[in-house]
């Protein structure tokens, strides 16, 4: 290991623009990357080793340091100025990750350990049976799928989503939609300020489900025979249900509660000026797909425009 690290360090300032190296990973070690610019993509294999592939400039190198259970992979330059490197890594399935980039996307697939991934101006996607996940972005989408443990997902100016997850979930956005689908959790909290909240998944006895939006609607799919004590609060929004509600007692126009089935779970729905809707599972999926497709097209157009601006700027440089 020491010899390999020495070789990597010596090769830092070579004229190569591609790095490809593999090294043995200590059991239980965590991999960390703190990248300034460029994408980070991670996949898994059955080997007890880490493969690092990187595309970078001729005066940029890649260094691997291992210390006290942490393997750090980083880019370096002669003058220490920030640079752009695209990383592709293949890691043991059980390895934990802490990944950060400012200008780039992060895509993780198949990891079973703990995953922390964050970007400022890129999308973050984590898929696979991770033990826990914390995924966030400022300007990009953040999404998690397949996680078995605690999940935290957040975005500031884009969408946040989770699907096929089973542990406690906290998911939020400020200026984007929040979508949860195929969820098997008894502890869910989802919120946004300027966007829609959509939930489709289990409603378990003794579970807690909290959904809120300030300037957007809330749509919750209630499975057949689900039991829940439901509280609804809205200032200037409306309420609708695709099935009969068993009203009892006094009902105010903007704040009320009712019980479904045995009332085993607790559901809190709060929107300042958005529609709150209860529906059956599977309802409205075509509408959701159309809306998601429209947003994807708009995002692709914006990215294409930005890439064109970058190429123009590059061409105007001396």
Secondary structure as the mmCIF struct_conf table of DSSP 4:
data_model
#
loop_
_struct_conf.conf_type_id
_struct_conf.id
_struct_conf.beg_label_comp_id
_struct_conf.beg_label_asym_id
_struct_conf.beg_label_seq_id
_struct_conf.end_label_comp_id
_struct_conf.end_label_asym_id
_struct_conf.end_label_seq_id
HELX_RH_AL_P HELX_RH_AL_P1 UNK A 2 UNK A 10
TURN_TY1_P TURN_TY1_P1 UNK A 11 UNK A 13
BEND BEND1 UNK A 14 UNK A 15
BEND BEND2 UNK A 17 UNK A 17
STRN STRN1 UNK A 18 UNK A 24
TURN_TY1_P TURN_TY1_P2 UNK A 27 UNK A 28
STRN STRN2 UNK A 30 UNK A 37
BEND BEND3 UNK A 38 UNK A 38
STRN STRN3 UNK A 40 UNK A 45
BEND BEND4 UNK A 46 UNK A 48
STRN STRN4 UNK A 49 UNK A 55
TURN_TY1_P TURN_TY1_P3 UNK A 58 UNK A 59
STRN STRN5 UNK A 60 UNK A 67
TURN_TY1_P TURN_TY1_P4 UNK A 68 UNK A 69
STRN STRN6 UNK A 70 UNK A 77
BEND BEND5 UNK A 78 UNK A 79
STRN STRN7 UNK A 84 UNK A 84
STRN STRN8 UNK A 86 UNK A 92
TURN_TY1_P TURN_TY1_P5 UNK A 93 UNK A 94
STRN STRN9 UNK A 96 UNK A 103
BEND BEND6 UNK A 104 UNK A 104
STRN STRN10 UNK A 106 UNK A 109
BEND BEND7 UNK A 110 UNK A 110
BEND BEND8 UNK A 113 UNK A 113
STRN STRN11 UNK A 114 UNK A 119
BEND BEND9 UNK A 120 UNK A 122
STRN STRN12 UNK A 124 UNK A 127
BEND BEND10 UNK A 128 UNK A 128
BEND BEND11 UNK A 131 UNK A 131
STRN STRN13 UNK A 132 UNK A 137
BEND BEND12 UNK A 138 UNK A 140
STRN STRN14 UNK A 142 UNK A 145
BEND BEND13 UNK A 146 UNK A 146
BEND BEND14 UNK A 149 UNK A 149
STRN STRN15 UNK A 151 UNK A 155
BEND BEND15 UNK A 156 UNK A 158
STRN STRN16 UNK A 160 UNK A 163
BEND BEND16 UNK A 164 UNK A 164
BEND BEND17 UNK A 167 UNK A 167
STRN STRN17 UNK A 169 UNK A 173
BEND BEND18 UNK A 174 UNK A 176
STRN STRN18 UNK A 178 UNK A 183
BEND BEND19 UNK A 186 UNK A 186
STRN STRN19 UNK A 187 UNK A 192
BEND BEND20 UNK A 193 UNK A 195
STRN STRN20 UNK A 197 UNK A 201
TURN_TY1_P TURN_TY1_P6 UNK A 205 UNK A 206
STRN STRN21 UNK A 208 UNK A 213
BEND BEND21 UNK A 214 UNK A 216
STRN STRN22 UNK A 218 UNK A 221
TURN_TY1_P TURN_TY1_P7 UNK A 224 UNK A 225
STRN STRN23 UNK A 228 UNK A 234
BEND BEND22 UNK A 235 UNK A 236
STRN STRN24 UNK A 239 UNK A 241
BEND BEND23 UNK A 242 UNK A 243
BEND BEND24 UNK A 249 UNK A 249
BEND BEND25 UNK A 253 UNK A 254
STRN STRN25 UNK A 255 UNK A 260
TURN_TY1_P TURN_TY1_P8 UNK A 261 UNK A 262
STRN STRN26 UNK A 265 UNK A 271
BEND BEND26 UNK A 272 UNK A 274
STRN STRN27 UNK A 276 UNK A 279
TURN_TY1_P TURN_TY1_P9 UNK A 281 UNK A 284
HELX_RH_AL_P HELX_RH_AL_P2 UNK A 285 UNK A 316
#
